[in-house]
Amino acid sequence: MKLLLFKYLVTASLVVLISEVAKRNDKFGALIASLPLVTCMVLVWLYLEQQSVDKIANHARYTFWYVLPTLPMFLLFPMLMEKMGFWFALAASAIITVSCFIVLAIVAKPFGINLW
């Protein structure tokens, strides 16, 4: 239970830290946010909880594939937000990301990469 509370505290603190840094310096905030800090923390949490090497490795491997369909969102969101507003851009970005994920999953499947 103590580890779970610690995980919540550290993870939430990281999100708050990044948002506070981004308020002061958008480039540095984005740089910190783009680092795989959350993924690294999850890998540490899985390791500390004595998960199997396969489970930890799979988490890292699937994270790579799941990051790819999010990348177009980061290019389109600013343009959409300027033209249509924040909430529309956020919703459209989510739809774009899901669509890109579906396309990636379909394209990757013949290569033996099962993302479903």
Legacy VTK file of the C-alpha trace (Angstrom):
# vtk DataFile Version 3.0
C-alpha trace
ASCII
DATASET POLYDATA
POINTS 116 float
0.000 0.000 0.000
2.874 2.374 0.791
4.388 1.742 -2.655
1.049 2.507 -4.315
0.741 5.823 -2.459
4.354 6.641 -3.294
3.673 5.910 -6.976
0.662 8.243 -6.957
2.651 10.994 -5.262
5.664 10.778 -7.584
3.593 10.489 -10.762
1.253 13.338 -9.839
4.204 15.481 -8.790
5.817 14.949 -12.169
2.684 16.085 -14.015
2.380 19.173 -11.799
6.081 19.951 -12.204
5.872 19.762 -15.996
2.785 21.978 -16.139
4.417 24.546 -13.840
7.616 24.572 -15.898
5.571 24.905 -19.114
3.848 28.008 -17.695
7.220 29.682 -17.360
9.044 28.291 -20.396
7.041 26.547 -23.100
10.077 25.007 -24.805
11.579 23.574 -21.631
8.172 22.347 -20.457
7.647 20.600 -23.790
11.132 19.106 -23.635
10.487 17.629 -20.199
7.037 16.401 -21.263
8.507 14.735 -24.347
10.988 12.721 -22.328
9.839 9.197 -21.587
9.770 9.928 -17.851
6.397 8.322 -17.203
7.380 5.217 -19.135
10.658 4.995 -17.238
8.783 5.354 -13.954
6.390 2.580 -14.991
9.335 0.353 -15.844
10.790 1.051 -12.402
7.426 0.402 -10.705
7.061 -2.907 -12.587
10.601 -3.903 -11.640
10.122 -2.984 -7.964
6.904 -4.993 -7.955
8.935 -7.965 -9.234
7.125 -8.340 -12.541
8.643 -10.705 -15.065
11.343 -9.581 -17.463
8.958 -10.403 -20.320
6.231 -8.136 -18.915
8.664 -5.239 -18.461
10.182 -5.727 -21.913
6.733 -5.978 -23.514
5.697 -2.740 -21.850
8.696 -0.937 -23.352
8.183 -2.575 -26.762
4.475 -1.740 -26.977
5.087 1.787 -25.746
7.274 2.353 -28.809
4.508 1.261 -31.154
1.794 3.179 -29.279
3.781 6.428 -29.361
3.909 6.477 -33.174
0.196 7.192 -33.757
0.308 10.072 -31.255
2.913 12.030 -33.216
0.560 13.543 -35.856
-1.545 14.981 -33.038
1.342 17.160 -31.884
1.603 18.706 -35.337
-2.124 19.136 -35.945
-3.267 20.262 -32.479
-1.680 23.752 -32.635
-3.139 24.450 -36.091
-6.579 23.186 -35.102
-6.532 25.148 -31.860
-5.739 28.408 -33.639
-8.603 27.912 -36.105
-11.256 26.067 -34.073
-10.470 26.566 -30.381
-9.019 24.405 -27.646
-11.828 21.904 -27.002
-12.471 21.152 -30.651
-8.732 20.728 -31.258
-8.445 18.388 -28.280
-11.380 16.248 -29.428
-10.182 16.196 -33.034
-6.689 15.269 -31.851
-8.079 12.328 -29.907
-10.004 11.156 -32.984
-6.918 11.587 -35.156
-4.810 9.607 -32.698
-7.312 6.743 -32.528
-7.553 6.714 -36.330
-3.772 6.637 -36.669
-3.618 3.805 -34.143
-6.135 1.748 -36.122
-4.179 2.317 -39.344
-0.892 1.409 -37.626
-2.384 -1.758 -36.141
-3.680 -2.847 -39.560
-0.389 -2.054 -41.320
1.770 -3.701 -38.630
-0.231 -6.943 -38.392
1.187 -8.568 -41.578
4.666 -7.990 -40.115
3.801 -10.022 -37.010
3.211 -7.004 -34.776
-0.112 -7.450 -33.017
-1.184 -4.193 -31.407
-4.789 -5.132 -30.608
LINES 1 117
116 0 1 2 3 4 5 6 7 8 9 10 11 12 13 14 15 16 17 18 19 20 21 22 23 24 25 26 27 28 29 30 31 32 33 34 35 36 37 38 39 40 41 42 43 44 45 46 47 48 49 50 51 52 53 54 55 56 57 58 59 60 61 62 63 64 65 66 67 68 69 70 71 72 73 74 75 76 77 78 79 80 81 82 83 84 85 86 87 88 89 90 91 92 93 94 95 96 97 98 99 100 101 102 103 104 105 106 107 108 109 110 111 112 113 114 115
